Amino acid sequence: MGTSENVLSICESLRALGYGVASSKIQEALAHSLDNPLAVIRLALKDAVTAEQNAIYKKCFDNSKLKTPVFLHDLLPYKVRQLDLEYVHHLGELIFVRDRKNLIIWGAPGTGKTWMGKAMATKACQKGIRTRWVTYPFLCRELLRLKAEDSHKLEVRIKYYSGYELVSIDEFPNYDIEDKFLMQEFFNQTKIAGHSTIVCGQCSPENWDSLFEVKSFARSIRGRLLEHAYRLKLKGPYLRTYNPRLSRKLCKPPKWCRIGAPDRRFTHEQQKEPQSGRASPASKNPGTPAGKQHQQHGGHPESLQGDQSGIHGERTGS
């Protein structure tokens, strides 16, 4: 059997297995190339895999309701945030989802909790994991409305959420729901389904009792979420207004760079412009590319491109 016959047989086998796109890419590539057929097949299959992965990512992302992707590789590792980069990388591998464990993220306002939850959810979509993003207040209002309308619709909706491999819940528990047992049932069903949940909030899990009138309810929710869970405490400044340039302490400049003093290190033609510790051009001129980047990274933590959640990992289920 010649080379062309072998290639044709491979394409037919791929099509029979349901890989029609890969089969078409191989035939198209071979028709426009004189290179080694095996190398062409390898490249065509690689392109087909990439196209399939992108299609899966797009489908998962659209279903997640994230609206805007956030990527872990855009992390800004400010020292003031005390980031445990190794732990962040470990979480970014989503091993906790594979092991069907939860992730609890908490910290002061503006430390990047929402950003981190979205970054983990985006990474899950990239890996083809069925993911759903929702805020706790929206979730509570939705379930309360369905309960008032039709109990069957409520059960269907709870099953809908528990069917996702990963549910990321932000702003927990920023809603005073009267029917406490409704949310208890929700978290119970997600636990029974054996899937993972990310919970983002300002309060430490040890202090959840103080947020609910019914202490037994708080302990019940905590028990369901914290069992074998990973923990991530975010530290650092208020990132919505944090400016790493302005936060640095200005040292007293040496004599040669004070205003009016010549720069002894250079010739007369090469003298640098004297500096006096003034604000950087990026912070003074937001219209420049550097200024835009400064505003993007220092103005809003949820637009911070990376796991900039000043993170200190506290592991309980690794």
C-alpha positions as CSV (number, residue, x, y, z in Angstrom):
1,M,0.0,0.0,0.0
2,G,1.5,3.3,-1.1
3,T,1.7,6.6,0.9
4,S,-1.4,8.1,-0.7
5,E,-3.4,5.0,0.1
6,N,-2.2,5.0,3.7
7,V,-3.1,8.7,4.1
8,L,-6.5,8.1,2.6
9,S,-7.1,5.1,5.0
10,I,-6.1,7.3,8.0
11,C,-8.5,10.0,6.9
12,E,-11.4,7.5,6.5
13,S,-10.7,6.0,9.9
14,L,-10.7,9.5,11.5
15,R,-14.0,10.3,9.9
16,A,-15.5,7.0,11.1
17,L,-14.4,7.9,14.7
18,G,-16.1,11.2,14.5
19,Y,-13.1,13.3,13.7
20,G,-14.3,14.7,10.4
21,V,-12.6,18.1,10.9
22,A,-9.2,16.5,11.5
23,S,-9.7,14.3,8.4
24,S,-10.6,17.3,6.3
25,K,-7.6,19.3,7.5
26,I,-5.2,16.5,6.7
27,Q,-6.5,16.2,3.1
28,E,-6.5,19.9,2.6
29,A,-2.9,20.2,3.9
30,L,-1.7,17.4,1.7
31,A,-3.3,18.9,-1.4
32,H,-1.3,22.1,-0.9
33,S,2.0,20.8,0.3
34,L,4.9,18.8,-1.1
35,D,6.5,18.1,2.3
36,N,6.9,14.8,4.0
37,P,3.3,13.4,4.3
38,L,3.9,12.3,7.9
39,A,5.0,15.8,8.9
40,V,2.0,17.3,7.2
41,I,-0.4,14.9,9.0
42,R,1.2,15.8,12.3
43,L,0.8,19.5,11.7
44,A,-2.8,19.1,10.4
45,L,-3.8,17.0,13.5
46,K,-2.2,19.7,15.8
47,D,-4.3,22.4,14.1
48,A,-7.4,20.2,14.4
49,V,-6.8,19.7,18.1
50,T,-6.3,23.4,18.6
51,A,-9.5,24.2,16.8
52,E,-11.4,21.6,18.9
53,Q,-10.0,23.0,22.1
54,N,-10.9,26.5,21.2
55,A,-14.4,25.4,20.3
56,I,-14.8,23.7,23.7
57,Y,-13.4,26.7,25.5
58,K,-15.8,29.1,23.8
59,K,-18.8,26.8,24.6
60,C,-17.7,26.5,28.3
61,F,-17.1,30.2,28.6
62,D,-20.4,31.2,27.1
63,N,-22.2,28.9,29.5
64,S,-20.2,30.2,32.5
65,K,-21.8,33.7,32.3
66,L,-18.4,35.3,33.0
67,K,-18.7,37.8,30.2
68,T,-15.1,38.8,30.3
69,P,-12.2,36.3,30.6
70,V,-9.5,36.8,33.3
71,F,-6.2,35.0,33.0
72,L,-3.9,33.8,35.7
73,H,-0.7,34.5,33.7
74,D,-1.4,38.3,34.0
75,L,-0.6,38.3,37.7
76,L,1.2,41.3,39.1
77,P,3.3,40.0,42.0
78,Y,3.7,43.1,44.1
79,K,5.7,42.4,47.3
80,V,3.2,44.2,49.4
81,R,0.6,41.6,48.5
82,Q,2.7,38.7,50.0
83,L,1.8,36.4,47.1
84,D,2.5,32.7,47.5
85,L,3.2,32.2,43.8
86,E,3.8,28.5,44.1
87,Y,0.5,28.0,45.8
88,V,-1.3,30.1,43.3
89,H,0.2,28.1,40.5
90,H,-0.9,24.9,42.2
91,L,-4.4,26.2,42.4
92,G,-4.3,27.3,38.8
93,E,-3.7,23.7,37.8
94,L,-7.2,23.1,39.1
95,I,-6.2,19.9,41.0
96,F,-8.9,20.8,43.5
97,V,-11.5,20.4,40.8
98,R,-10.1,17.1,39.8
99,D,-10.2,15.9,43.4
100,R,-13.7,17.4,43.8
101,K,-12.7,19.8,46.6
102,N,-13.7,23.4,47.2
103,L,-11.8,26.6,47.3
104,I,-12.6,29.4,49.8
105,I,-11.2,32.8,48.9
106,W,-11.5,35.7,51.4
107,G,-9.9,39.0,52.2
108,A,-10.5,42.7,52.8
109,P,-12.3,44.8,50.1
110,G,-10.2,45.5,47.1
111,T,-7.7,42.7,47.5
112,G,-8.8,40.9,44.3
113,K,-11.2,38.2,45.5
114,T,-13.6,38.6,42.5
115,W,-10.6,38.7,40.1
116,M,-9.2,35.5,41.5
117,G,-12.5,33.7,41.4
118,K,-12.9,34.7,37.8
119,A,-9.4,33.7,36.9
120,M,-9.9,30.2,38.2
121,A,-13.2,30.0,36.4
122,T,-11.7,31.1,33.1
123,K,-8.9,28.6,33.5
124,A,-11.5,25.9,34.1
125,C,-13.2,26.9,30.8
126,Q,-9.9,26.6,29.0
127,K,-9.6,23.1,30.3
128,G,-13.1,22.2,29.1
129,I,-14.6,22.0,32.6
130,R,-18.2,22.9,32.7
131,T,-18.2,26.1,34.9
132,R,-20.8,28.5,36.2
133,W,-20.2,32.0,37.7
134,V,-22.8,33.6,39.9
135,T,-23.0,36.1,42.7
136,Y,-24.5,35.0,46.0
137,P,-27.2,37.8,46.1
138,F,-28.3,36.9,42.5
139,L,-28.4,33.2,43.4
140,C,-30.5,33.8,46.5
141,R,-33.0,36.1,44.7
142,E,-33.3,33.6,41.9
143,L,-34.0,30.6,44.1
144,L,-36.5,32.6,46.3
145,R,-38.4,33.7,43.2
146,L,-38.6,30.1,41.8
147,K,-39.7,28.8,45.2
148,A,-42.6,31.3,45.3
149,E,-43.6,30.4,41.7
150,D,-43.2,26.7,41.4
151,S,-41.4,24.2,43.7
152,H,-40.7,22.0,40.7
153,K,-38.9,24.8,38.9
154,L,-36.8,25.3,42.1
155,E,-35.7,21.7,42.1
156,V,-34.8,21.8,38.5
157,R,-32.7,25.0,39.0
158,I,-30.8,23.5,41.9
159,K,-30.0,20.5,39.8
160,Y,-28.9,22.8,37.0
161,Y,-26.3,24.4,39.3
162,S,-25.2,21.2,40.9
163,G,-24.7,19.7,37.4
164,Y,-21.7,22.0,36.8
165,E,-18.3,20.6,37.6
166,L,-17.3,24.0,39.1
167,V,-19.6,26.7,40.5
168,S,-17.9,30.0,41.4
169,I,-19.9,32.1,43.9
170,D,-18.9,35.7,44.5
171,E,-20.0,38.1,47.3
172,F,-20.7,35.4,49.8
173,P,-22.7,35.8,52.0
174,N,-23.7,39.4,51.1
175,Y,-27.4,38.8,51.2
176,D,-29.7,38.3,54.2
177,I,-32.0,35.6,53.0
178,E,-34.9,34.8,55.2
179,D,-35.2,31.2,54.1
180,K,-31.9,30.0,55.4
181,F,-32.7,26.3,54.8
182,L,-33.1,27.0,51.1
183,M,-29.4,27.8,50.7
184,Q,-28.5,25.0,53.0
185,E,-30.3,22.7,50.6
186,F,-28.5,24.2,47.7
187,F,-25.0,23.6,49.1
188,N,-26.1,20.2,50.2
189,Q,-27.1,19.2,46.7
190,T,-23.8,20.5,45.2
191,K,-22.0,18.4,47.8
192,I,-24.0,15.3,47.0
193,A,-23.2,15.8,43.3
194,G,-19.5,15.7,44.2
195,H,-18.5,18.8,42.3
196,S,-16.4,21.7,43.3
197,T,-17.4,25.2,44.5
198,I,-15.4,28.4,44.7
199,V,-16.7,30.8,47.3
200,C,-15.4,34.4,47.5
201,G,-16.2,36.8,50.4
202,Q,-14.8,39.3,52.8
203,C,-15.2,37.2,56.0
204,S,-13.0,34.5,57.2
205,P,-14.8,31.1,57.3
206,E,-14.1,30.9,61.1
207,N,-16.3,34.1,61.5
208,W,-19.2,33.0,59.4
209,D,-21.2,32.4,62.5
210,S,-21.4,36.1,63.2
211,L,-23.0,36.7,59.8
212,F,-26.1,34.6,60.4
213,E,-28.7,34.9,63.1
214,V,-29.1,31.1,63.1
215,K,-25.8,29.8,64.2
216,S,-26.6,26.2,63.3
217,F,-27.2,27.3,59.7
218,A,-23.8,28.9,59.6
219,R,-22.1,25.8,61.0
220,S,-24.0,23.7,58.5
221,I,-23.0,25.8,55.5
222,R,-19.4,25.9,56.8
223,G,-19.2,22.2,57.2
224,R,-20.4,21.5,53.7
225,L,-18.1,24.0,52.1
226,L,-14.9,23.6,54.2
227,E,-14.7,19.8,54.2
228,H,-11.4,19.0,52.5
229,A,-11.3,22.5,51.1
230,Y,-8.4,24.7,49.9
231,R,-8.2,28.1,51.5
232,L,-6.8,31.3,50.0
233,K,-6.5,34.5,52.1
234,L,-5.9,37.6,50.1
235,K,-3.7,40.4,51.6
236,G,-2.4,43.7,50.4
237,P,-3.5,47.2,49.7
238,Y,-6.8,48.4,48.3
239,L,-6.0,47.6,44.7
240,R,-8.7,49.8,43.1
241,T,-6.6,52.8,44.0
242,Y,-3.2,51.3,44.7
243,N,-0.3,52.9,42.8
244,P,3.0,50.9,43.2
245,R,5.1,53.8,42.0
246,L,3.7,56.3,44.5
247,S,3.8,53.8,47.3
248,R,7.6,53.6,47.1
249,K,9.5,55.7,49.7
250,L,11.5,58.4,47.9
251,C,15.1,58.3,48.9
252,K,17.1,61.5,49.1
253,P,18.8,61.9,45.7
254,P,22.6,62.2,45.5
255,K,24.2,65.6,44.9
256,W,24.8,65.0,41.2
257,C,21.1,64.5,40.4
258,R,19.7,67.5,42.4
259,I,18.2,70.4,40.5
260,G,20.9,72.7,39.3
261,A,23.8,70.3,39.9
262,P,25.7,68.9,36.9
263,D,25.8,65.1,36.4
264,R,29.5,64.2,37.0
265,R,29.0,60.8,35.5
266,F,28.5,62.0,32.0
267,T,30.1,64.4,29.6
268,H,28.5,67.8,29.0
269,E,26.7,66.5,25.9
270,Q,25.4,63.3,27.6
271,Q,24.1,64.8,30.8
272,K,20.8,63.5,31.9
273,E,17.8,65.6,32.8
274,P,18.0,66.3,36.6
275,Q,15.5,64.5,38.7
276,S,13.9,65.5,42.0
277,G,11.9,62.5,43.0
278,R,8.8,63.7,41.3
279,A,5.9,61.4,40.2
280,S,6.5,59.2,37.2
281,P,5.2,60.3,33.7
282,A,2.9,57.3,33.7
283,S,1.1,58.4,36.8
284,K,0.9,62.1,35.7
285,N,-0.1,61.5,32.1
286,P,-2.7,58.7,31.8
287,G,-3.0,59.3,28.1
288,T,0.3,57.6,27.4
289,P,0.6,53.8,26.9
290,A,2.5,53.6,30.2
291,G,-0.1,55.7,31.9
292,K,-2.9,53.5,30.5
293,Q,-1.1,50.4,31.8
294,H,-0.7,52.1,35.2
295,Q,-4.4,52.9,35.4
296,Q,-5.3,49.3,34.3
297,H,-3.1,47.6,36.9
298,G,-3.6,50.0,39.8
299,G,-7.2,51.1,39.3
300,H,-9.3,48.0,39.6
301,P,-8.3,44.6,41.0
302,E,-10.8,42.7,38.9
303,S,-9.1,44.1,35.8
304,L,-5.7,43.3,37.2
305,Q,-4.3,40.9,34.7
306,G,-3.3,38.0,36.8
307,D,-3.6,36.3,40.1
308,Q,-2.8,39.4,41.8
309,S,-4.8,38.5,44.8
310,G,-2.4,39.2,47.5
311,I,-2.5,35.7,48.4
312,H,-1.4,33.7,51.4
313,G,-2.5,30.1,50.9
314,E,-3.8,28.2,53.9
315,R,-4.3,24.6,52.9
316,T,-6.7,22.2,54.6
317,G,-7.2,19.6,51.9
318,S,-4.1,19.3,49.7
